[in-house]
Amino acid sequence: MMKIFKKLGLAAALTAALSFGAALYPIEAARSYTAAGNVGCTVSGATNATPIVVTCSAAHNLVDGDQIRITGVGGNTNANTTGYAKVTSYSTTTFGLYSDAALSSGVAGNASYTSGGLVSQNYVVSSVTGDWTLDFVLESLTSGKNVLLSVEESADGFASDIRQLAVFSFAGTTGGGQIKQSVRKYQLPMARLGISNVALRIKVQAIDSSGTATVSAYVEY
């Protein structure tokens, strides 16, 4: 089955895996990265409204439906939750906070914002059971450029409990094309997939100037 995945993108891989009876949990679906860092931000405001509109101190780089966790917000404490971001109709530094992937139920504020807060991409993997494989797909990379990416794990929304599970290094080649790397459960004995509140995210450790890397990642179990 793994030979099939090497020839397919994320969407096609999901369909192929399900036909074999495997379950797939998407972490990332063909997101493009141009700079080092994580998807998320430091919070500078959170409205007492429905949905809560979160303001970031810099661009958050989120997309509609991103699973996120917010921690450390003072005052408007309802913002401290695991939810989903809506960025359509908002700016590059603001987003609406929702409790469902369909973005139909806004999270209601409960007080005025006072201080603090951290937003991070947060793909909860507590439902992953048994044996599993972490699949990482480089969909494309600017020719002649290099990128270093990692998969990180946390149980507290990436506030302080952060573990680096796997690191992948890629070099762009003329013609591009998908490159897939996989890591099995037995290769990561400290991984906490299947544990309550544990989540994964992608971090760009380094990328060459003017380079763009488009990546997908998922857990097969």
Backbone bond lengths (Angstrom), bond angles and torsions (degrees), N, CA, C in turn:
res aa  C-N    CA-C-N  psi(-1)  N-CA   C-N-CA  omega(-1)  CA-C   N-CA-C  phi
1 M - - - 1.451 - - 1.521 111.09 -
2 M 1.337 118.90 -34.01 1.443 121.54 -177.93 1.522 111.84 -63.34
3 K 1.345 118.00 -29.17 1.458 120.34 177.57 1.522 110.60 -64.61
4 I 1.328 116.13 -33.55 1.458 120.28 178.43 1.520 109.97 -65.30
5 F 1.346 117.78 -43.66 1.450 121.44 -178.06 1.513 111.82 -62.35
6 K 1.327 117.58 -32.41 1.452 120.32 -177.73 1.526 111.85 -66.52
7 K 1.321 117.57 -18.24 1.464 121.38 -177.07 1.522 112.53 -102.97
8 L 1.338 117.16 -2.13 1.452 120.44 -173.26 1.514 111.88 -121.13
9 G 1.348 116.59 153.49 1.444 122.09 170.82 1.521 109.16 -79.45
10 L 1.354 116.81 -177.53 1.459 120.66 -174.94 1.518 112.64 -61.33
11 A 1.333 118.07 -49.24 1.467 120.17 -176.85 1.522 111.47 -61.55
12 A 1.335 116.66 -45.18 1.458 119.72 179.59 1.518 110.88 -68.21
13 A 1.329 116.58 -34.27 1.462 120.12 179.15 1.524 111.12 -65.62
14 L 1.338 116.27 -38.09 1.460 119.74 177.58 1.523 110.69 -59.79
15 T 1.328 115.91 -46.15 1.466 120.31 -179.61 1.520 111.17 -63.70
16 A 1.335 117.03 -43.80 1.459 120.81 -179.03 1.518 111.25 -64.43
17 A 1.337 116.42 -42.26 1.460 119.59 -177.89 1.520 111.28 -65.04
18 L 1.324 116.63 -41.42 1.454 119.54 -179.46 1.516 111.45 -63.65
19 S 1.330 117.05 -31.76 1.457 120.00 178.25 1.521 111.01 -67.83
20 F 1.335 117.19 -21.77 1.459 121.47 177.37 1.532 111.47 -94.63
21 G 1.326 117.50 2.07 1.445 121.50 178.25 1.512 114.00 86.28
22 A 1.338 118.93 8.12 1.458 122.00 178.89 1.520 109.74 -85.10
23 A 1.333 115.72 152.87 1.455 121.20 173.94 1.519 108.30 -103.73
24 L 1.325 116.21 137.91 1.461 120.88 179.88 1.514 109.71 -122.19
25 Y 1.324 116.01 134.22 1.456 121.37 176.66 1.521 108.10 -114.98
26 P 1.328 118.59 108.45 1.469 120.98 -178.45 1.531 111.48 -70.38
27 I 1.307 117.07 135.71 1.457 123.14 172.67 1.523 109.33 -104.16
28 E 1.305 115.53 -40.91 1.452 122.00 -177.40 1.519 109.03 -144.74
29 A 1.321 117.06 139.28 1.462 120.62 -178.86 1.523 110.23 -126.03
30 A 1.319 115.91 91.39 1.463 123.38 174.23 1.525 113.04 51.32
31 R 1.320 116.73 52.28 1.465 120.93 175.62 1.525 109.43 -91.74
32 S 1.324 116.88 139.99 1.460 121.49 179.61 1.528 110.66 -95.89
33 Y 1.321 115.20 135.52 1.460 121.96 178.86 1.525 109.34 -119.53
34 T 1.332 116.74 138.37 1.458 121.46 177.74 1.522 112.56 -125.61
35 A 1.326 117.42 -5.69 1.458 120.38 -177.95 1.520 110.09 -145.14
36 A 1.326 116.17 157.71 1.455 121.32 178.30 1.528 110.56 -69.44
37 G 1.337 115.84 153.41 1.460 120.94 176.69 1.511 112.64 123.55
38 N 1.342 114.69 -172.22 1.457 122.35 -178.64 1.521 110.29 -108.73
39 V 1.330 115.60 163.50 1.460 121.61 170.14 1.519 107.53 -84.79
40 G 1.312 117.30 120.71 1.462 121.87 -176.50 1.513 109.74 148.22
41 C 1.348 116.94 -166.99 1.460 119.03 -176.19 1.522 111.60 -169.22
42 T 1.330 114.12 171.95 1.457 122.49 168.12 1.518 107.69 -92.62
43 V 1.325 117.18 133.15 1.467 122.37 -175.69 1.527 110.38 -81.05
44 S 1.337 115.30 137.14 1.464 119.95 174.05 1.528 111.80 -121.74
45 G 1.330 117.02 -3.62 1.456 120.70 177.70 1.515 111.43 -171.82
46 A 1.342 116.68 154.22 1.471 122.18 178.28 1.525 107.47 -154.97
47 T 1.323 117.03 112.53 1.459 120.97 -172.81 1.518 112.51 -70.11
48 N 1.324 115.29 148.09 1.461 121.71 174.10 1.519 107.41 -87.49
49 A 1.345 115.37 75.36 1.460 121.99 -173.98 1.520 108.59 -151.89
50 T 1.332 116.36 179.27 1.465 122.06 175.53 1.523 109.00 -126.55
51 P 1.343 119.99 115.27 1.461 124.35 -3.66 1.527 111.75 -75.05
52 I 1.314 115.33 161.51 1.458 119.12 170.62 1.529 107.97 -63.64
53 V 1.313 116.20 130.33 1.463 120.66 174.60 1.526 107.42 -101.85
54 V 1.315 115.10 117.66 1.463 121.53 -177.36 1.523 109.12 -93.65
55 T 1.322 115.91 133.15 1.456 121.71 174.99 1.518 108.92 -108.16
56 C 1.328 115.73 133.83 1.460 121.86 -178.47 1.525 110.50 -107.04
57 S 1.316 115.81 155.77 1.459 120.49 179.81 1.529 111.83 -77.81
58 A 1.337 117.06 -12.06 1.468 122.94 177.28 1.519 107.53 -153.72
59 A 1.331 117.35 174.24 1.465 120.90 -179.43 1.520 110.71 -57.71
60 H 1.338 116.65 133.04 1.470 120.87 -176.80 1.527 112.71 -88.07
61 N 1.337 118.13 -23.28 1.473 123.35 179.49 1.525 113.58 62.40
62 L 1.324 117.44 21.96 1.462 121.57 176.76 1.526 110.17 -79.84
63 V 1.335 115.96 161.61 1.460 122.23 172.14 1.517 108.00 -127.27
64 D 1.339 116.57 161.87 1.461 120.82 -179.68 1.525 110.96 -52.77
65 G 1.344 115.92 130.93 1.451 121.06 175.86 1.509 115.14 87.84
66 D 1.329 118.13 0.08 1.468 119.59 176.62 1.519 109.81 -59.52
67 Q 1.330 116.03 133.33 1.456 120.44 172.59 1.523 107.89 -79.36
68 I 1.329 116.51 127.55 1.452 121.35 -177.34 1.526 110.98 -134.79
69 R 1.323 115.07 161.46 1.455 120.68 170.12 1.517 107.71 -130.52
70 I 1.338 115.63 133.76 1.458 121.73 178.39 1.522 108.34 -112.55
71 T 1.311 116.50 131.99 1.463 122.16 179.30 1.528 109.52 -132.98
72 G 1.327 115.70 155.57 1.461 121.26 170.36 1.502 117.49 80.10
73 V 1.342 119.50 8.39 1.466 120.84 178.71 1.525 109.19 -75.81
74 G 1.334 116.74 130.01 1.455 121.57 177.16 1.516 111.26 -96.65
75 G 1.334 116.68 149.14 1.464 121.50 179.82 1.508 112.04 82.94
76 N 1.306 117.50 -79.40 1.463 122.77 -179.47 1.531 108.81 -82.74
77 T 1.315 116.00 70.69 1.467 121.65 -170.05 1.523 114.18 -70.36
78 N 1.339 118.38 -14.71 1.463 119.54 176.23 1.531 111.47 -64.42
79 A 1.322 115.90 -17.94 1.468 119.51 177.45 1.519 111.81 -70.12
80 N 1.320 116.88 -19.30 1.468 120.81 179.80 1.520 109.67 -80.49
81 T 1.320 115.53 87.30 1.457 120.62 -173.83 1.518 110.56 -156.22
82 T 1.310 115.91 167.24 1.461 122.00 169.74 1.529 107.10 -96.15
83 G 1.319 116.90 121.22 1.457 120.02 -175.61 1.512 111.94 -152.84
84 Y 1.337 115.49 -151.81 1.460 121.83 -175.18 1.531 109.36 -133.57
85 A 1.309 115.44 145.00 1.464 120.61 -178.03 1.526 111.34 -98.54
86 K 1.333 115.24 139.60 1.458 121.44 169.61 1.517 107.52 -116.24
87 V 1.321 116.66 121.02 1.461 120.12 -177.38 1.526 112.87 -108.63
88 T 1.329 117.57 -19.75 1.462 120.54 177.68 1.523 109.75 -60.19
89 S 1.310 116.29 131.78 1.469 124.68 -179.08 1.524 113.08 79.61
90 Y 1.334 116.87 3.82 1.455 120.73 175.61 1.531 109.15 -114.11
91 S 1.324 116.39 176.75 1.458 120.61 -179.52 1.524 110.69 -91.42
92 T 1.327 116.15 179.56 1.469 120.33 179.75 1.523 112.18 -69.22
93 T 1.335 117.03 -13.67 1.464 120.31 -179.60 1.528 113.07 -115.74
94 T 1.341 118.14 8.78 1.463 121.21 177.83 1.528 110.14 -134.44
95 F 1.320 115.72 156.09 1.465 121.26 175.46 1.519 109.57 -158.54
96 G 1.343 115.77 157.67 1.450 121.77 175.32 1.518 110.32 -91.03
97 L 1.328 116.95 143.03 1.464 122.82 -177.92 1.523 109.92 -102.84
98 Y 1.332 116.00 123.17 1.467 122.41 -177.65 1.522 110.67 -123.97
99 S 1.341 115.50 157.05 1.467 120.25 -178.31 1.515 112.55 -96.12
100 D 1.346 117.96 -6.44 1.461 120.74 -176.95 1.525 110.98 -132.56
101 A 1.325 115.03 153.59 1.462 121.24 -177.66 1.523 112.21 -65.56
102 A 1.330 117.66 -25.22 1.465 121.26 178.94 1.524 112.25 -76.79
103 L 1.322 116.58 -7.33 1.465 122.95 179.64 1.523 111.38 57.84
104 S 1.338 115.01 45.29 1.461 120.39 179.78 1.526 112.78 -113.05
105 S 1.349 117.19 -17.28 1.468 121.01 -178.49 1.528 109.66 -118.39
106 G 1.318 115.67 102.71 1.455 119.76 -179.49 1.511 111.92 -74.34
107 V 1.330 116.49 144.16 1.457 121.71 174.61 1.523 108.01 -78.09
108 A 1.336 116.65 128.33 1.457 121.84 -176.49 1.524 111.20 -86.57
109 G 1.321 116.46 138.19 1.454 120.69 174.58 1.512 110.88 -72.19
110 N 1.342 117.03 160.10 1.461 120.07 179.61 1.525 113.00 -129.89
111 A 1.341 117.75 1.00 1.464 121.30 178.13 1.528 108.36 -176.08
112 S 1.306 115.60 173.49 1.465 119.83 176.61 1.525 110.24 -74.50
113 Y 1.300 115.69 144.62 1.464 121.83 176.80 1.534 109.43 -68.22
114 T 1.319 115.76 139.17 1.463 119.45 178.49 1.529 112.43 -117.59
115 S 1.346 117.12 -44.27 1.465 117.36 -176.73 1.522 110.55 -172.53
116 G 1.343 114.92 164.23 1.457 122.41 167.90 1.516 115.52 72.43
117 G 1.317 113.69 179.37 1.454 120.79 175.13 1.512 114.06 126.36
118 L 1.321 115.75 141.07 1.458 122.96 178.08 1.519 108.75 -135.88
119 V 1.330 116.41 133.18 1.466 122.69 176.82 1.521 108.51 -112.34
120 S 1.341 116.91 132.18 1.461 119.78 175.23 1.512 109.95 -140.74
121 Q 1.323 114.56 145.23 1.458 120.11 166.42 1.518 106.65 -53.98
122 N 1.348 117.60 138.53 1.456 118.89 -169.63 1.529 109.21 -154.00
123 Y 1.340 116.57 86.12 1.461 120.97 -178.00 1.519 109.45 -92.48
124 V 1.342 114.87 99.34 1.463 121.74 -174.63 1.525 110.35 -65.15
125 V 1.338 116.62 129.70 1.466 121.76 -177.65 1.527 111.19 -119.20
126 S 1.337 116.60 28.49 1.460 120.18 179.34 1.517 112.60 -69.59
127 S 1.346 117.31 -17.76 1.470 120.54 179.93 1.523 112.44 -85.37
128 V 1.330 117.55 -8.69 1.468 121.23 -178.76 1.526 109.07 -75.25
129 T 1.321 116.68 124.36 1.461 120.91 -177.44 1.526 111.07 -129.26
130 G 1.338 115.24 162.27 1.459 120.71 176.72 1.512 112.81 66.38
131 D 1.323 115.81 -151.62 1.458 121.40 177.86 1.528 109.00 -73.09
132 W 1.314 117.02 150.18 1.455 120.19 179.43 1.521 110.27 -152.01
133 T 1.333 114.60 161.23 1.454 122.57 176.62 1.513 108.41 -131.55
134 L 1.322 117.21 129.77 1.446 122.63 175.29 1.521 107.94 -91.13
135 D 1.323 116.83 113.18 1.463 122.43 -177.55 1.522 109.86 -103.86
136 F 1.324 116.52 130.52 1.452 122.72 -178.73 1.521 108.00 -125.13
137 V 1.338 116.86 123.91 1.457 121.32 -176.46 1.526 110.35 -119.53
138 L 1.318 116.89 120.52 1.458 121.56 170.43 1.522 106.50 -86.26
139 E 1.331 116.07 104.87 1.462 120.64 -177.02 1.528 111.00 -72.07
140 S 1.328 116.52 -39.38 1.459 121.06 178.14 1.518 109.69 -163.11
141 L 1.325 116.05 156.38 1.456 122.86 177.57 1.523 108.07 -151.15
142 T 1.319 116.23 135.09 1.455 120.83 -179.92 1.528 110.25 -52.70
143 S 1.326 115.60 131.20 1.461 120.83 -177.83 1.526 111.30 -55.83
144 G 1.336 115.80 133.21 1.454 121.55 177.42 1.510 114.66 81.85
145 K 1.349 117.72 -0.49 1.459 121.54 -179.92 1.530 110.30 -103.44
146 N 1.324 115.91 160.80 1.460 122.40 -179.61 1.526 109.66 -124.53
147 V 1.332 115.34 150.83 1.459 119.83 178.32 1.526 109.50 -145.27
148 L 1.326 115.34 143.44 1.458 122.92 177.50 1.519 107.47 -122.01
149 L 1.338 116.81 117.99 1.455 121.77 -176.63 1.514 110.73 -123.99
150 S 1.332 115.99 152.99 1.457 119.69 177.66 1.518 110.41 -135.00
151 V 1.328 115.48 156.50 1.460 122.54 171.89 1.523 106.47 -105.97
152 E 1.335 116.01 123.35 1.456 120.97 -178.25 1.526 110.65 -111.33
153 E 1.333 115.19 154.99 1.464 122.62 -177.12 1.524 108.96 -128.73
154 S 1.339 116.58 145.06 1.462 120.60 178.45 1.518 110.30 -155.81
155 A 1.338 115.58 154.59 1.462 120.58 175.50 1.523 111.76 -113.58
156 D 1.358 117.16 0.88 1.462 119.39 -178.50 1.522 112.73 -128.02
157 G 1.326 117.22 28.50 1.452 120.19 178.86 1.506 113.60 75.57
158 F 1.317 116.99 24.09 1.459 123.48 178.69 1.527 112.18 62.80
159 A 1.334 114.98 30.79 1.460 119.91 176.21 1.529 110.70 -77.72
160 S 1.332 116.82 -50.32 1.469 120.78 178.86 1.525 112.05 -143.85
161 D 1.338 115.80 -28.04 1.472 120.73 -179.76 1.524 109.03 -87.36
162 I 1.337 116.47 90.97 1.462 120.93 -177.07 1.522 109.68 -127.42
163 R 1.334 115.72 124.63 1.467 121.43 176.98 1.523 108.94 -119.41
164 Q 1.305 116.75 133.69 1.467 121.84 175.80 1.520 108.31 -90.36
165 L 1.343 116.42 113.53 1.459 120.59 -174.91 1.519 113.27 -85.22
166 A 1.327 115.93 -45.25 1.469 119.27 -174.55 1.515 109.23 -151.21
167 V 1.336 115.91 147.81 1.467 121.98 179.41 1.524 108.49 -125.35
168 F 1.338 116.02 136.16 1.456 121.76 -178.78 1.523 109.18 -126.15
169 S 1.317 116.41 132.94 1.462 122.05 179.00 1.522 109.05 -117.33
170 F 1.347 116.06 131.12 1.453 120.43 -177.41 1.527 110.14 -132.48
171 A 1.325 115.90 149.28 1.456 122.92 174.46 1.515 108.64 -122.24
172 G 1.341 117.35 133.95 1.451 121.44 179.67 1.515 111.12 -73.11
173 T 1.305 116.47 140.16 1.462 121.74 179.03 1.511 109.30 -127.88
174 T 1.301 116.52 152.90 1.458 121.01 178.22 1.524 110.09 -58.31
175 G 1.321 115.98 129.90 1.459 120.00 -179.76 1.512 112.78 99.45
176 G 1.344 116.88 -18.56 1.463 120.70 176.18 1.518 111.95 62.15
177 G 1.344 116.07 -137.58 1.463 120.89 -178.10 1.510 111.32 101.92
178 Q 1.316 115.98 154.80 1.453 121.53 -177.61 1.526 111.84 -74.82
179 I 1.330 114.52 143.30 1.460 121.58 173.30 1.519 107.08 -129.17
180 K 1.310 117.48 129.15 1.460 121.39 -177.10 1.515 110.73 -119.36
181 Q 1.335 115.77 136.69 1.453 122.04 173.44 1.519 108.28 -129.17
182 S 1.326 116.22 143.17 1.461 121.07 -177.55 1.517 110.40 -129.84
183 V 1.337 115.19 147.84 1.459 121.89 176.43 1.516 107.65 -130.22
184 R 1.331 116.42 128.05 1.463 121.59 -179.28 1.528 111.72 -89.17
185 K 1.309 115.95 159.15 1.464 122.33 -178.95 1.526 111.84 -54.28
186 Y 1.313 117.78 -41.90 1.461 119.87 -176.48 1.528 112.37 -67.50
187 Q 1.347 117.04 -17.95 1.457 120.75 177.92 1.530 112.56 -83.86
188 L 1.326 116.23 -12.06 1.467 121.72 -179.12 1.526 109.64 -127.43
189 P 1.329 117.86 69.56 1.466 120.81 -173.78 1.526 114.50 -63.19
190 M 1.351 118.42 -19.80 1.463 120.72 -179.62 1.533 112.59 -91.48
191 A 1.333 117.60 -2.19 1.465 120.72 -179.33 1.520 110.78 -65.03
192 R 1.331 116.30 143.43 1.470 121.10 -176.05 1.522 112.67 -112.51
193 L 1.327 118.56 26.34 1.451 120.66 177.57 1.525 109.35 -57.89
194 G 1.335 116.67 136.86 1.454 121.50 -177.53 1.514 113.28 96.18
195 I 1.339 117.87 -8.18 1.459 122.65 178.91 1.530 109.44 -92.39
196 S 1.319 117.55 142.34 1.457 122.55 -177.64 1.526 111.95 -54.30
197 N 1.333 115.87 133.95 1.464 125.79 176.23 1.524 115.04 72.84
198 V 1.322 118.69 -5.02 1.465 119.52 -179.93 1.525 109.72 -71.75
199 A 1.328 115.84 135.61 1.460 121.41 -177.01 1.523 110.27 -136.37
200 L 1.334 115.15 162.55 1.456 122.48 177.78 1.524 109.86 -119.67
201 R 1.332 115.49 157.24 1.460 121.90 171.74 1.521 108.55 -153.51
202 I 1.323 115.62 162.85 1.457 122.28 177.02 1.528 108.80 -99.74
203 K 1.330 116.65 138.09 1.465 121.62 174.75 1.524 109.26 -128.10
204 V 1.328 116.12 133.84 1.458 120.47 173.83 1.529 107.59 -88.77
205 Q 1.323 115.79 112.28 1.463 120.07 179.83 1.526 110.45 -74.22
206 A 1.329 116.21 -41.15 1.464 120.90 179.50 1.516 109.04 -162.69
207 I 1.325 115.88 147.12 1.458 121.36 174.95 1.528 107.97 -148.15
208 D 1.320 116.08 139.15 1.452 120.33 -179.44 1.529 111.29 -62.63
209 S 1.324 115.47 148.01 1.456 121.41 177.86 1.526 110.99 -55.08
210 S 1.337 115.65 135.38 1.472 123.90 179.93 1.530 112.67 69.88
211 G 1.311 117.71 12.41 1.460 121.23 177.01 1.518 111.73 -93.49
212 T 1.324 116.75 147.25 1.465 122.76 175.12 1.516 109.23 -128.90
213 A 1.322 115.89 124.81 1.461 121.27 178.19 1.521 108.80 -114.92
214 T 1.324 116.79 127.57 1.463 121.62 175.92 1.510 107.89 -108.68
215 V 1.340 115.92 121.69 1.464 119.84 -172.50 1.523 111.66 -129.53
216 S 1.326 115.06 153.44 1.456 123.89 171.77 1.525 107.60 -130.15
217 A 1.312 116.71 152.62 1.461 120.26 177.73 1.520 109.01 -151.98
218 Y 1.328 116.57 146.72 1.458 120.92 178.86 1.514 109.92 -159.28
219 V 1.324 115.21 159.28 1.465 122.17 176.57 1.519 108.22 -105.22
220 E 1.314 116.52 126.07 1.463 122.48 177.56 1.524 108.12 -103.42
221 Y 1.331 117.16 125.41 1.479 119.46 -177.80 1.519 111.02 -150.07
